[in-house]
Amino acid sequence: MYIPRKFKLRADCDWLPDVIANPFATVVSQLDKTPCVCHIPIVITDSEIGRIAIGHVSCENPSWKSWVPDASQSCLIFTGPHAYVSPMTYQDAIQVPTWNYIAVHLKGHPVPVHFDENPDELHMIMDTLITQFEPDYLPVWRSLDIVNQEKLLRGIVGFKMPISDVKCVEKLSQNRTQRDAEAIADVLDAAGQSALASRMLEVRK
């Protein structure tokens, strides 16, 4: 990911809150020299080797076939708040339109988890995802009879991806004057983009 120096995530900031707030990722892998893309929710967990991304796809999704040790890396792309920025907002309107946004790219080699090979691990992945996104459903899931639960788990392929590379960008008008940034933030706040507006002012402190 190309990141202009001014838009690189500040060294004192952690990328994890942005992923937690925007967990629906675009997963890009390569299968037979062709990009293979899917969109799934992701949970980040800590382990003795560092942070790990976990999730699952349908067994009919070809993405998991690219998750082999010697294959190229996969990239998980998380997009945070974003919005169009009009040059009419600037003191000097002779500018090009642009877009403010936050994005996090996580790279690594996903390790597939199949029910027939590691049912306990797949159960753990499912429990973790449910706990993160709908904890009230966890007792219901665990109370399903073995036949139905196994049928559902055989329909998916889980994965655990140790995160080997992180790239973060927060393009938030850091290259503009304080007056321009405040004017843009006011417009975004009025348009319901309060999270992006607040982040714009925060990065200037």
Secondary structure, 3 states (H helix, E strand, C coil): CCCCHHHECCCCCCCHHHHHHCCEEEEEEEECCEEEEEEEECEEEEECCEEEEEEEEECCCHHHHHCCCCCCCEEEEEEEEEEEECHHHCCCCCCCCEEEEEEEEEEECCEEECCCCCHHHHHHHHHHHHHHHCHHHHHHHHHCCHHHHHHHHCCEEEEEEEEEEEEEEEECCCCCCHHHHHHHHHHHHHCCCHHHHHHHHHCCC
